[in-house]
């Protein structure tokens, strides 16, 4: 339930209208709550504030906030366009969910609505002496909040949508997805093993990417109908009517009478992939950014080198030992789920960089050093994947590099990958 709530919250955060709407409703409520001060016996103890002074202050706020809110929207749209063009359109959902920018826009819109509604209330003699004082104090607080928010937001908008900031956001989202999956590698189901799928295939009624699997819903259905379910499509899989989402076997033998929609509806299908429960998607997005940076039109090998460093950090995180407190238990014993393939994750991360950077000695050399670092980690499967990609990267470089000295350097770096041992990392 907690994971589902987090997934929904992340989707809500990608909606720009929600926070300004909530702030606007709160602003209207505050205007009417200020009237409650007139019902208290404090009217003779508070300073007398003239209505004209409050109206002047509210008029200034209302006029300026509309301009600032419009400027904020224009700046955010420009930042989003920059993120899509300089990095990759797949990073848009992370950039648009930036809390500081959304909070700033909400503050500006809320202050504008508050000033308009409060001004109308004052001009219609809605408040007495205590109410006017309450509105005056609230107006000063709103003005201070707007100034602080604007100063903070200006510092943020200077970085929002920039390539470096976008890469940091993608890496952070990927690291969070890897941590969650590392704790529950089978999504709280039981490990599937390597046996072939058996039973009745369950297909999707729609075409798109698997964004989330409700494992508990599958377990409930399996317990009720006395089934065993093998998941065949992890989050990130492109679901089509001809590709099975899962396979079902019944305890009593035949599952032909099963309604397939009971199983299929536990798979949330969407038009695009999400970062939350799909760690491989983050690797793909980082690889896309590096590939674009290596294109002749951009020619930015430094960004690709930086992303190779991000991959080393992410894969080092993936093979860290998992403590008992972080490890999830197999709660759903009737649902078998495959674990992520480390070889597939390496393909997502390094294939495009090795292809597009094969002829750039700085990138190809850094890639071999990164693979050497990964091969030296105390994980046999990661060592195998690193050696495989080092061979492929060297083969590409041998076709792309012309200078004998550069080829010799690449071959020497590739031998370090084969000879790497835990604790022995070549710099």
N, C-alpha and C positions, 0 to 999 in steps of 0.2 A: 504493500500500500504506500509506503514511504517513497519507493522508487517511482511509482506511478505519479505520485503527487509532485515529485521533483520534475518529472518529464513534463507534466502539464504546466507547472510554474515557468519552466524555461520557454515553453511555447507562448505563454502569455506575455513574457518579457519581450518577445519579438514584435508585439503589437504596439505601435507608437501612440495610438489614440487612448489606450487604457489609462495610463497614469494622468495625463491632462484631464481626462473625463472625471476621474476620481478626485483630483485636486479641485476641479471646478465645483463638484457637488459639495466638497468639504468647505470651500470658500463661501458658498451660499448659506450653508448651515451655520457657519461662524457669524455671519451678518445677523442672522435671526437669534442666535444664542446670546449675542451682546445685549439684546433687549432684556434678558434676565437680570441684568444689573439694576434695572429700574425697579424690580420687585424686591430688592434688598434695601435695608435701611442704611444706605451709605451715601445717599444723595447729598447730604449736607457736609460730609467729611471729605469729599473729593474736590479737586479744583474745578472751577467753572471753565469749560472749554467752549469757545464760541463756535457756532455751527459753521460760520464762514471760513474759519481757519481749517477745519476738517475738510470742508468741501474743496478748498483750494488744494490741499495736499492730495486728496483722492483724485482730483482732476489731473494733477500732474502725473500721478502713478498710472492712471488709466491711459493717458495719452502716450506715455513712454513705454509702457509694457506691451502695447500692441506692436510698436515698432521693434522692440527687442525680441518679442516672440517671433515675428516675421523674419528677423535677422537670424535667429536661432535655427529656425526651420531651414532657411536657405543654406546656412553653414553646414548643418547636419546632412542635408541632401548632397551637397558638394563633397563632403567627407565620404559618404557612402559610395558615390560615383567613383571617387578616387580609389577606394578600397577595391572595388570591382575591377577597375581598369589596371591598376598597378600590381595587384596581388592576384586574386581570382574571384569570380562571382560566387564561388562556394563559400567564401568567408563572410558573405554579406550578413548572414544571420547572427554571427558573433559581433560584428561591428554595430549592428542596429540595436543589440541588446545592451549597449554600454550604459551603465547605471547613471554616471555623472551627467551625460547629455540628456537622458530621459528625465532625470530629476530637475535639471535646469529648465527644460522646456515646460515641465509641469509647474514649476514655481512661477515662471513668467505668465503662463496662461491663468493659473490660479490667482495671482496678484491682479491681473487685468479684470477677471470676473468679480473678484472681491471688491475692487474699487468701483466698478460700475454699479453693482447691486447696493453697496453701502451708500453710494452717492444718491441713488434713487430713494433709498429709505430715509436719508437725512432730509432731502428736499421735500418729503411728504410728512415731516414732523413725526417720524416713527419712534424717535428716542426722546427721553427726558434727560435731565442733567447727568445722572449716573450712566445711562446708556451712551450718551455722547462721549463721556470720558473713556468708557470701555472701548468704543470704536476708535478713539484717538490712540489709545495704547496699542490696540491690535494693528492699526495702520502703521505705527512706528515699527512694530515688530516685523510686519510684512516688508516694510521698506528695508530694514536691516538685513532680513533674510534674502531679499532680492540682490542687494549689493554684494553680500558674501557669496551667494550662488554665482553671480555673474563673474566675479573675480576668479573663482575656482574653475568655472566652466571655460573661461578664456584660455587658461592654461591647458585644459583638457582638449579643447577643440583644435589647438595647434598641433596635437599629436593624433587626433582621431582620423582614421582613414589612411594614415601614413604607413608605408610598407613595413617598417620596423615594428610599429605598434600592432599591425595586423598579424604579423608572424608571431609575436608574443601571445596574442589572444588565441590563435590557433594552437600553438604549442601548449598553452595552459589548458585549453579545453580537451586536447588529446591526452595530456597527462592525467587529467581528472577521470576521463573515460577508461584509461588503462588501469588506474588505481581501483576503480570499481570492479572492472572485469578481473583483475588479478585476485581480488578477494573472493569473487564468485565466478570462477572460470566457466562453470556450466550453468550460470544463471539460476542457481539453487536447485537445478535438476541433478540427476545422476550422470556420471560420465558415460558417454556412448561407446567408447572403444572404437575399434576399426572394423567391426563386422559390417557387412553390407546391410542396407535397409531392407526390412521385410514388412509385410502387412499391406493394408489398404492405404493407397496414396490419397492425401488430402491436398486439393489444389485451391489456389486463390481465385475468387470471383472477380478480382480487379487486377489491373496491371500497375506496378509501381515498386517502390523499395520498401522492404520490411524495416519499419522504424522502431518497433518495440514488440516484444512477445510477453504476453500475460501468462507467465509460467504457473502462477497459482490458479488461474482459471483453467488451464489445461489439467492440472492436478485434480481439481474439483470435479471436472468432467470425467477424468479417468477413474476416479474413485467411485463416482456415481454409476458409471456404466461398466465398471470392471474391465478397464482397458489399460494397455501400455502404449505410450506415445513416444515416437522417436522424432525429434525436431530435425528437419532437413534444411531449413532456411534460417540462418542467423540474421540479426539486424544488419542491414547493409546489402542483403541479397536482393537482386532484382526479381520480383515475383511476376510470373506470367501464367496464363491458364495451362501451359504445358509443363510447368516446373512445380514439383511437389513441395508443399510447405512442411509436411510431416507425414509420417507413416504410423498406422494404427494397427495393433493386434489385440484381440480380445482374449480374456482368460479362458473363456469357454470355446474358443476356436474361431468362429465366423463373426466378422464385424460388418457384414454386408448391409445390415439394417441400420447402421449408424447414419445419422444426419451429418454430412460433412461440414455444414455451416457451424455446428457447435464447436468444432475444432478451428476452422478457418477464422472465425471472428476473434479468436485470441491473438491473431497476428494483425497488428496495426500496419496498414499499407498506406504509404503516402507517395507524393509525386517526386520527392527528393530525399536524400539521406540526411540524417541528423547526427550531431556529434555525441549526444548523451550516452547512448548505448552501443555505439558503433566506433570502436577505437580505430579501426582500419580507415575510416573516412577521414579522420584527422591526418593520418599519414599520407593519404592520397592528396589532400588539400595542400599540405606542405610541399609535397613533391610537385604539384602543379605550379606553385609559386616559384620553386627553384627552376623548373623547366621554362617558365616564362622569362625568368631573369637571364637564362642562358640563350634565349633566342637572339638572332642577329639584330633585331629591331631594338632590343633593350640592352643587351651586352653588359650584364651586371653579374660577373662571376662571384663577387663578394657576397651577394645575397645567397647564392647557391651554397657557398662555403659555410655561411652562417647556419643554413638549414641542415647541412650535414651534421654540424655540431648539435643541433636540436634533436636529430635522429639518434645520435649517440646517447644523449640524456634520456630520451624516451625509452630506448631499448634497455638501457641500464636500469631504469625504473621497473621495466617489465620483469626482469630476472631477479629483482631484489627478493630476499626471503620474506615470506608472508607470516606475520605473527598470528598466534591463535585468536587474538582479539579482532584481527582484520579478516580472518578467513571465515567465509560463510559456510553454513552447514547444508547438507543435501536434504532440504525440506520436502522436495517433491520427488518421492521415490518411484513414481509411475511415469515420470517424464525424463527421457534420456536426451541430453544436449551435447553436441560436439564442442570441443574447446577450439579456440582460435588457433590457426596454423601459423607458427612463427615463420615458416618459409613464405607463406602468402603475405605476411606483414612486411618481410624484407622485400618482396617483389613490389609491393605498394610504395615503399619508401625509396628504394635505390635504383630501380630499373630505369626510370626516366632520367635521373641525374647521370647515370652511367652512360646512357645513350647520347644525351645532349651535351654532356661535358667531356666526352671522350677525347675531343680534339683540343681541349683547354688544359694545359698541363697543370695549372694551379688547382683546378677542380678535380681532375683525375687523381692527382697526388693526394689531395686531402681526402678523397673518397677511400683510397687504399689505406691511408692511415686510420680513418674512422673504422673501417672493417677490421683492421688489425686490432684496434682497441676492443671491438666487440668480440672478436675471436679469443681474446685473452681473458674474457670473463669466464667464470666457473660455471659454464652451461654448455653441455655437449651439443645440444640442438642449435644453439646460437652460433657456436663455433662452426658447425657444418654449414649453416646458412651463410655465414660471413665468408667462408672459403669459396663457396659456390659463386657468390656475387663478385668476389675478388677476381676469380677466373674470368667471369663474363666481362667485367669492367676492363681487365687487361686485354682481352681479345678485341674489344671495341677500340681501345686506345691504340693497339697495334695496327688497326686499319685506318685510324684517323691521324696519328702522329707521324710526321715525316722525318724529323731530326733523330739520328741514332742516339744521341746523348739523352734526349727526352724518353725514348723508348727504353733505354737501359735503366733510367731512373724509375720508370714505371714497373719494370720487371723486378727490380731490386725491392721496391716497396711491396709488390705482390708476394714476394717470398717471405716477408715479415708476417703476412697474414697466416701463411701455412705453419710458420715456426712459432707463432704466438702461443704463450702459455699463461695461465692465471698469474697475475702480478707482473708480467713482462710486457709492457706496452711501449711500442716504438713511437717516438714523438714526431 
